[in-house]
Amino acid sequence: MNLLPVLAVVASVVVGCTASAPTATQPLPTSSPIDTAAPPPTAVVASPAGVASPFPGPGSTPAVTHGEAWIAFQWVDGSGDGIFLVRPDGTGHHQLLPDMAGSEIHPDWSPDGGRIAFVRQTPVGPDGLWVVDADGTDAERLYECEVPCNQVDFPDWSPDGSSIYFSQDGDVPQGGGIPQTFSIGRFDLASGAANTVISRDDGMTVWQPRVSPDGSTLAYLAGSEELGTAIFISPIIGGPATQLTEYEMLGAHPDWTPDGRIVFHTYDLAIFPSLNEPANLFIMDADGGNLEQLTQFEESGFRAAQPRVAPDGEGVAFTQVEGPGTGTRRMAFLPFGESEPRWLTPEPINGTHPQLRPSP
């Protein structure tokens, strides 16, 4: 039984670590439709109970002006995960959509820095792919995860801003259980149509898509309970997949540098909650060559996770876990070519999935 799909429901899976030969992923034609109808209730992603970040009250939300530098991130708002913004100098810390019920997760800036894509999860009803302006106005649902879809997640804008890629799983057996299909979809903003780019029904999970700077290639996580997880790439137009890392590395959360290299991290606790190994950031060429470890955490409980490359390519923002049992997750930044991370803001701020706003 493949347990990785449980991440799609409760963000908690135990995965084996045995390496094995690559398994090719065969993308479907981009014209393949994603099925839709109303799924069973979707659980809210778990977060540390009773932890909240302060943000301005009603009427005091700061203006988010065109071209201004901001960091988007995810954190607990008291009832579920929410999306927050903060300036790099630490000012303007606020929740983007404080009045939404449920959870808003995995923010992703549009290439012009004007909008943020995210996934909304509610205690009842289907997940949805949403966008909102950077100032918190004009929130709009683009795509609803309807049966046989079980969950959508991890939105990623195309480099030209015309579409949003996302993960999807579905075909849960009658009476409940593990989803049977896993895919990467693409939502076209002009037409409002969603299409399947990559799909698997062989028990292999595909997750966490990121589009290359030239828009030609998807990097993503793929794996199974028996194999572990690895970083793969596939041409967006279709064709065979290429495995870049060994399954035993348990690679996750790939992202691209502007010059076409790939950053990722290992031992994701959201996928492998029972493991105690330290997680670190790595970088490699798009063919898997020149693999280099960027962070040097060696003790159990110390982790670098969820990397997002800065738009200018000068470094990588990530979530830093500071020790075993603390549950403290803070936003950090590592300039490429340096060995020591720094906090992303002058004072450390609790947060996950940090991403720097692109300049228009």
VMD Tcl script that draws the C-alpha trace (Angstrom):
set ca {
  {0.00 0.00 0.00}
  {1.34 3.43 -0.92}
  {1.14 5.74 2.10}
  {2.47 8.90 0.45}
  {-1.02 9.99 -0.65}
  {-2.04 10.38 2.97}
  {-0.13 13.67 2.79}
  {-2.98 14.90 0.63}
  {-5.40 14.42 3.50}
  {-3.57 14.75 6.82}
  {-0.01 15.80 5.88}
  {1.41 12.74 7.63}
  {2.98 9.70 5.94}
  {5.63 7.13 6.73}
  {7.68 6.28 3.65}
  {10.33 3.63 3.04}
  {13.89 4.68 2.17}
  {15.06 1.92 -0.16}
  {16.64 3.16 -3.41}
  {15.59 1.62 -6.68}
  {15.83 2.11 -10.42}
  {14.02 5.10 -11.93}
  {10.41 4.69 -12.99}
  {9.41 6.78 -16.01}
  {6.45 9.09 -15.74}
  {4.48 9.37 -18.97}
  {2.81 12.79 -19.25}
  {-0.62 12.87 -20.83}
  {-1.41 15.26 -23.67}
  {-2.13 18.74 -22.38}
  {-5.65 18.44 -23.72}
  {-6.62 15.76 -21.18}
  {-9.40 17.20 -19.00}
  {-9.35 17.07 -15.21}
  {-12.53 15.47 -13.96}
  {-14.76 17.38 -11.57}
  {-17.90 16.83 -9.08}
  {-18.32 17.22 -4.97}
  {-15.80 15.29 -2.84}
  {-16.02 14.14 0.74}
  {-15.01 16.68 3.39}
  {-11.33 17.64 3.24}
  {-9.42 17.82 6.51}
  {-7.66 21.05 7.43}
  {-3.88 20.67 7.36}
  {-2.61 20.21 10.89}
  {-0.60 23.02 12.53}
  {0.77 23.59 16.03}
  {-2.20 24.19 18.32}
  {-2.45 27.48 20.14}
  {0.33 29.18 18.17}
  {-0.46 32.48 16.49}
  {1.48 35.32 14.94}
  {0.45 38.90 15.79}
  {-0.89 41.04 12.95}
  {-2.60 44.42 12.75}
  {-6.25 44.54 13.71}
  {-9.15 45.62 11.49}
  {-8.55 48.91 9.77}
  {-4.80 48.87 10.40}
  {-3.65 46.57 7.61}
  {-0.74 48.28 5.83}
  {-0.92 49.19 2.16}
  {0.84 46.78 -0.19}
  {1.98 49.06 -2.97}
  {3.10 48.23 -6.50}
  {6.73 47.13 -6.65}
  {7.25 47.19 -2.86}
  {9.29 44.35 -1.36}
  {7.24 41.84 0.66}
  {7.54 38.26 1.87}
  {4.53 35.93 1.68}
  {4.40 32.98 4.07}
  {2.10 30.56 5.86}
  {1.35 30.44 9.58}
  {-1.36 29.61 12.10}
  {-3.98 32.31 12.64}
  {-5.67 30.68 15.63}
  {-8.18 28.52 13.74}
  {-6.22 27.24 10.77}
  {-3.25 28.09 8.61}
  {-3.38 31.49 6.95}
  {-1.30 33.52 4.52}
  {0.69 36.41 5.97}
  {2.82 39.19 4.53}
  {5.77 41.03 6.05}
  {8.31 43.48 4.65}
  {11.97 42.38 4.61}
  {12.66 44.97 7.32}
  {10.15 43.22 9.60}
  {7.40 45.84 9.39}
  {3.85 45.49 8.09}
  {3.30 41.98 9.45}
  {-0.33 41.09 8.71}
  {-2.66 38.33 7.60}
  {-3.75 38.62 3.99}
  {-7.28 37.14 4.30}
  {-8.21 37.20 7.99}
  {-11.95 36.75 7.41}
  {-11.75 33.48 5.47}
  {-12.85 30.33 7.29}
  {-10.68 27.22 7.16}
  {-7.06 27.30 6.02}
  {-5.20 29.09 3.24}
  {-1.94 27.37 2.40}
  {1.09 27.40 0.11}
  {1.17 30.98 -1.22}
  {2.88 31.58 -4.56}
  {3.59 35.03 -6.04}
  {2.68 35.78 -9.64}
  {5.71 36.69 -11.79}
  {4.80 40.40 -11.70}
  {4.31 40.36 -7.92}
  {0.72 41.56 -8.26}
  {-1.19 38.47 -7.13}
  {-0.81 35.42 -4.94}
  {-2.09 31.95 -5.76}
  {-2.99 29.67 -2.86}
  {-5.05 26.64 -1.88}
  {-8.06 27.05 0.37}
  {-9.11 24.14 2.58}
  {-12.33 24.11 4.61}
  {-13.67 21.60 7.16}
  {-16.48 20.73 4.73}
  {-16.55 20.93 0.98}
  {-13.85 20.63 -1.65}
  {-10.44 22.26 -1.78}
  {-10.05 25.13 -4.16}
  {-7.31 26.85 -6.14}
  {-7.58 30.60 -5.49}
  {-5.86 33.88 -6.38}
  {-5.90 37.20 -4.54}
  {-4.36 40.60 -5.20}
  {-1.29 41.44 -3.14}
  {-3.31 43.93 -1.07}
  {-5.84 41.23 -0.09}
  {-8.59 42.33 -2.47}
  {-10.37 40.52 -5.30}
  {-9.94 36.99 -3.91}
  {-11.24 34.59 -6.54}
  {-11.66 30.84 -6.72}
  {-10.28 29.52 -10.00}
  {-10.73 25.78 -9.68}
  {-12.67 23.53 -7.32}
  {-11.58 20.01 -6.48}
  {-14.70 18.00 -7.26}
  {-15.11 14.21 -7.28}
  {-13.21 12.20 -8.38}
  {-10.64 14.82 -7.28}
  {-9.67 14.44 -3.61}
  {-7.26 17.34 -3.09}
  {-5.41 20.08 -4.96}
  {-2.22 21.61 -3.60}
  {1.09 23.42 -4.29}
  {0.18 26.09 -6.87}
  {2.98 27.40 -9.09}
  {2.67 30.22 -11.64}
  {4.06 29.77 -15.12}
  {6.91 32.22 -15.90}
  {4.68 34.29 -18.20}
  {1.86 34.48 -15.65}
  {-0.68 32.93 -18.02}
  {-1.34 29.74 -16.06}
  {-0.98 28.07 -12.68}
  {0.26 24.52 -12.19}
  {-0.85 22.43 -9.22}
  {-0.79 18.95 -7.70}
  {-3.93 16.84 -7.59}
  {-4.93 13.39 -6.38}
  {-8.21 11.55 -6.74}
  {-10.20 8.37 -7.26}
  {-10.49 7.49 -3.57}
  {-12.03 4.00 -3.23}
  {-15.67 3.86 -2.24}
  {-15.86 3.98 1.55}
  {-12.54 5.86 1.83}
  {-8.88 5.03 1.59}
  {-5.82 6.00 -0.40}
  {-6.27 7.95 -3.67}
  {-5.53 5.89 -6.76}
  {-4.45 8.61 -9.19}
  {-1.94 11.44 -8.89}
  {-1.43 14.23 -11.37}
  {-0.09 17.68 -12.09}
  {-2.64 20.02 -13.60}
  {-2.49 23.37 -15.31}
  {-5.15 26.08 -15.03}
  {-5.22 28.53 -17.94}
  {-6.23 31.97 -16.68}
  {-7.46 33.26 -20.03}
  {-9.79 30.38 -20.87}
  {-10.59 29.18 -17.35}
  {-9.82 25.60 -18.43}
  {-7.87 23.05 -16.40}
  {-5.82 20.34 -18.12}
  {-3.73 17.41 -16.98}
  {-0.01 17.62 -17.75}
  {1.31 14.55 -15.89}
  {-0.75 11.68 -14.51}
  {-0.05 8.34 -12.82}
  {-2.32 5.52 -11.74}
  {0.41 3.02 -10.79}
  {0.73 3.96 -7.11}
  {3.49 6.52 -7.73}
  {2.77 9.93 -6.22}
  {3.63 13.09 -8.18}
  {3.65 16.24 -6.07}
  {5.03 19.76 -5.61}
  {5.45 20.93 -9.25}
  {7.73 23.84 -10.14}
  {8.11 25.23 -13.65}
  {11.55 25.99 -15.11}
  {12.43 29.63 -15.89}
  {12.00 29.04 -19.63}
  {8.60 27.40 -19.10}
  {9.61 24.13 -20.77}
  {10.09 21.71 -17.87}
  {8.44 20.67 -14.63}
  {10.45 19.60 -11.59}
  {8.52 17.65 -8.99}
  {8.62 15.01 -6.27}
  {7.71 11.44 -7.20}
  {7.80 8.30 -5.12}
  {6.11 5.48 -3.31}
  {6.21 3.74 0.05}
  {8.50 1.05 -1.30}
  {10.97 3.40 -3.03}
  {11.02 6.66 -1.07}
  {10.92 10.00 -2.89}
  {13.11 11.56 -5.57}
  {13.26 14.72 -7.67}
  {12.15 14.23 -11.28}
  {11.82 16.49 -14.29}
  {9.48 16.11 -17.28}
  {8.95 18.19 -20.42}
  {5.71 20.14 -20.19}
  {4.84 19.26 -23.79}
  {5.05 15.53 -22.97}
  {7.77 12.93 -22.99}
  {9.65 10.64 -20.62}
  {10.59 11.67 -17.10}
  {14.16 11.93 -15.84}
  {15.03 10.98 -12.28}
  {17.63 13.37 -10.82}
  {18.18 12.10 -7.26}
  {18.26 8.73 -5.55}
  {15.11 7.67 -3.76}
  {17.07 7.14 -0.54}
  {17.79 10.91 -0.35}
  {14.05 11.49 0.18}
  {14.15 14.68 -1.86}
  {11.23 17.14 -1.74}
  {10.15 20.71 -2.59}
  {12.23 21.40 -5.72}
  {12.61 24.96 -7.00}
  {14.52 26.52 -9.89}
  {17.21 29.18 -9.88}
  {16.97 31.82 -12.65}
  {19.88 30.14 -14.47}
  {18.16 26.75 -14.51}
  {19.58 24.84 -11.53}
  {17.36 23.05 -8.98}
  {17.29 23.51 -5.19}
  {15.54 20.97 -2.96}
  {15.53 19.65 0.58}
  {15.64 16.20 2.18}
  {13.61 14.39 4.87}
  {10.41 16.43 4.80}
  {8.63 15.92 8.13}
  {5.26 16.57 6.51}
  {5.86 13.42 4.47}
  {8.07 11.42 6.86}
  {6.97 12.35 10.39}
  {8.64 9.36 12.06}
  {12.16 10.14 10.83}
  {14.74 11.92 12.99}
  {17.44 12.74 10.44}
  {18.39 16.39 9.97}
  {17.06 17.95 6.76}
  {19.30 20.03 4.51}
  {19.15 22.06 1.32}
  {20.91 20.88 -1.84}
  {21.44 22.34 -5.30}
  {22.17 20.56 -8.57}
  {22.20 21.06 -12.31}
  {19.02 20.34 -14.27}
  {20.50 16.98 -15.29}
  {21.24 16.01 -11.69}
  {24.97 16.77 -11.96}
  {27.14 18.88 -9.65}
  {25.09 18.05 -6.57}
  {26.10 20.30 -3.69}
  {24.88 20.48 -0.09}
  {24.03 24.06 0.91}
  {23.17 23.80 4.61}
  {25.06 21.76 7.16}
  {22.61 20.71 9.86}
  {23.92 17.55 11.50}
  {21.82 17.07 14.65}
  {18.41 15.41 14.77}
  {15.63 17.99 14.88}
  {17.55 20.73 13.08}
  {16.11 21.22 9.63}
  {16.16 23.36 6.51}
  {12.99 22.84 4.48}
  {10.61 24.27 1.85}
  {13.18 26.21 -0.21}
  {12.11 29.03 -2.51}
  {14.77 30.74 -4.61}
  {14.82 34.55 -4.45}
  {13.60 36.17 -7.69}
  {17.02 37.78 -8.23}
  {18.75 34.40 -7.81}
  {20.98 35.66 -4.99}
  {19.93 33.02 -2.49}
  {17.14 30.86 -1.14}
  {14.42 31.49 1.46}
  {13.45 28.48 3.56}
  {11.87 27.26 6.79}
  {14.36 26.58 9.58}
  {13.49 24.22 12.43}
  {15.72 24.99 15.38}
  {15.85 21.80 17.40}
  {14.14 18.58 18.43}
  {10.80 18.93 20.19}
  {10.65 22.73 19.98}
  {8.24 22.98 17.09}
  {9.77 26.40 16.36}
  {9.75 27.14 12.64}
  {11.26 30.39 11.48}
  {11.90 31.94 8.10}
  {15.54 32.02 7.07}
  {17.63 32.99 4.04}
  {20.87 31.57 2.69}
  {22.78 33.59 0.08}
  {24.35 31.36 -2.54}
  {28.09 31.09 -1.93}
  {27.73 31.52 1.85}
  {27.68 28.79 4.47}
  {25.65 30.37 7.28}
  {21.92 31.14 6.98}
  {20.47 34.36 8.36}
  {16.95 35.28 9.40}
  {14.80 36.50 6.54}
  {13.84 39.59 8.55}
  {15.97 41.48 11.14}
  {14.10 39.78 13.98}
  {13.14 36.11 13.51}
  {9.49 35.57 12.58}
  {7.68 32.27 12.94}
  {6.50 31.07 9.56}
  {6.69 28.40 6.89}
  {6.78 28.34 3.08}
  {8.37 31.82 2.76}
  {8.61 33.37 -0.71}
  {10.06 36.76 -1.72}
  {7.93 38.98 -3.93}
  {9.18 39.33 -7.53}
  {9.83 42.81 -8.85}
  {7.46 43.90 -11.66}
}
mol new
graphics top color blue
foreach p $ca { graphics top sphere $p radius 0.5 }
foreach p [lrange $ca 0 end-1] q [lrange $ca 1 end] { graphics top cylinder $p $q radius 0.2 }
display resetview
